[in-house]
Amino acid sequence: MKGTIYIVDDDDAVRDSLCFLLKTVNLDPTTFTSGDEFLEKYDEEMTGCVLLDIRMPGTSGIEVQKKLQQLNCKLPIIFITGHGDVPMAVEAMQSGAFDFIQKPFRDQELLDRIFQALEAHEADEEEANHQRDIQHRYVSLTPREKEVMEFVVKGAANKVIAIDLGVSQRTVEIHRARVMEKMEARSLAELVRMSMLLEQ
Amino acid sequence: MTSAENPTDKSTIRFDQLDSLMNAMVDAFIVIDARGLIERFNNAAEEMFGYSSDEITGQNIELLMGGRDSGNHDRYLDNYQKTGKKKVIGIGREVIARRKDGSEFPADIAVGEVSSGGQKRFIGLVRDLTDLRAAQTQSFRQRQEMLNTSRLSTMGEMAAAMAHELNQPLSAIANYSAASLRLLDKEDPDIESVKEALQQINNQAHRASEVIRRTRDFTRATDTRREKTSVQDIVAEVKPLAELDAHANNIALLIDIPANLAPIEVDSLQIQQVLLNLLRNGVDAMRDVDPAYREIRLSARYTAPGEVSIVVRDQGQGISEEVAEQLFNPFFTTKNTGMGMGLAICRTIAEAHNGSLEFRRNPERGVSFALTLPTQATS
């Protein structure tokens, strides 16, 4: 499993013990002593997940979550909460946190959540990459090819496209082949899926 | 020609007007003669008491009286006519009134006296106080609850802070020990790492006990407000809220506090808190028991010279051996919504007052909690 576990907790013992535990299962943790420190060091290239203490002096866990969202951060966040923090945790979940776990927790419980978060993040990343690729391919189309693609994904026959665009059917066929090639689509169905992704 | 037959006659018009005025009144309007027999009964009265004017006219006014006034009105009238002493006439007072269906309600009555043609009559205005009383009870309840929450919240906050403080070292211990187990499960365990973790576990255990020591110091430090008071006074403070709580759950609250107990020197709020807590627990324990058993008894007695016990006795589902062992432990609870701090704090308060809090099972059913406190020498 790739990615780093970013542990953000103000309590030295909790933070260090988490780090210690994660290392024994060959995860790659790094630690931050406050929300502010994490926000300061945060950059878009980070991958993995965040273990975020909900109750911290200075910027609270919830505030860190909000600021990360403003930065368009896609790292899944697992909140670590105490006994009375459940309402806060619910709020965090509603704001899109991946999960929360109550202190003190069983190690396996935490590890399961971390692995799930990493998996989810990887899947997200893949999808985001895929979307970016398609975007790149689409940009490389000529204006006429884009026009043709629009007709094609609506299911229009070549003959109809030819009449609508005022070109020969043969020309449409050539454009169509170029679109399939540039978009790296192996079938019409795949091209339709791609056009749906582009619309998102 | 009699006056009643002449529509232009002054007195007839007045009489008609009086009738419609009477019926327009919001309050019940009742006229009785000197013997207490009803002569007039307006619309509002019909609605309030459930009798029609026709059926009640000529009946004794006592029919409408509930509580301890019923059966005594003849005597009241007698008394007044003999002594001329007014108990209610021109003064008004609150009474219990009775409807036709036998149900009773609080009412405010104002009585006036008229004499005409050598005949004495009494005019009564009756106002139903049910809604007013309900509103008062409601606001009283809210006030008490607010008071109670503010008291509880200090303890609640303390408990929450303590929970948070304890959670930190416990989490660290859980993490280090879990990691150690994983390390030792490996083929070639890294003993040095395990040793390091054990050292940390040791440190964190000491940190946790430090938290507990500090909390104890804190409860001791807050025990400075002591005042001389009586068990009766404390119980009187607790009674309204405890009654609301009990009655809301169909539980009878019996209070039996002898008047001659020696004074005690305590933090009244804290002792009230303990009693409320014990009473609440009692109520909770009886929520699901047969209605016949739903009774809480709050009593006090000397258990030794210079020592008084306030006992809260319920007839609830009782406490199992297993639960009894942990009953006073912090964070132990059998309730779905509880911190498990109630009895732990209660006992701490008792001990801070050089007293004790013990429980025993009743021979028949339920349990009793006894808060024992030293009394002051009466001087």
Chai-1 contact restraints between the chains, C-beta under 6 A:
chainA,res_idxA,chainB,res_idxB,connection_type,confidence,min_distance_angstrom,max_distance_angstrom,comment,restraint_id
A,D11,B,Q168,contact,1.0,0.0,6.0,A-B,restraint_1
A,A13,B,A172,contact,1.0,0.0,6.0,A-B,restraint_2
A,A13,B,Q204,contact,1.0,0.0,6.0,A-B,restraint_3
A,V14,B,Q168,contact,1.0,0.0,6.0,A-B,restraint_4
A,V14,B,S171,contact,1.0,0.0,6.0,A-B,restraint_5
A,V14,B,A172,contact,1.0,0.0,6.0,A-B,restraint_6
A,S17,B,A172,contact,1.0,0.0,6.0,A-B,restraint_7
A,S17,B,N175,contact,1.0,0.0,6.0,A-B,restraint_8
A,S17,B,Y176,contact,1.0,0.0,6.0,A-B,restraint_9
A,L18,B,N175,contact,1.0,0.0,6.0,A-B,restraint_10
A,F20,B,A179,contact,1.0,0.0,6.0,A-B,restraint_11
A,L21,B,N175,contact,1.0,0.0,6.0,A-B,restraint_12
A,L21,B,A178,contact,1.0,0.0,6.0,A-B,restraint_13
A,L21,B,A179,contact,1.0,0.0,6.0,A-B,restraint_14
A,T24,B,A179,contact,1.0,0.0,6.0,A-B,restraint_15
A,T24,B,R182,contact,1.0,0.0,6.0,A-B,restraint_16
A,T24,B,L183,contact,1.0,0.0,6.0,A-B,restraint_17
A,G82,B,H164,contact,1.0,0.0,6.0,A-B,restraint_18
A,G82,B,N167,contact,1.0,0.0,6.0,A-B,restraint_19
A,H83,B,A163,contact,1.0,0.0,6.0,A-B,restraint_20
A,G84,B,A160,contact,1.0,0.0,6.0,A-B,restraint_21
A,K103,B,N167,contact,1.0,0.0,6.0,A-B,restraint_22
A,K103,B,S171,contact,1.0,0.0,6.0,A-B,restraint_23
A,P104,B,L170,contact,1.0,0.0,6.0,A-B,restraint_24
A,P104,B,S171,contact,1.0,0.0,6.0,A-B,restraint_25
A,P104,B,A174,contact,1.0,0.0,6.0,A-B,restraint_26
A,D107,B,A178,contact,1.0,0.0,6.0,A-B,restraint_27
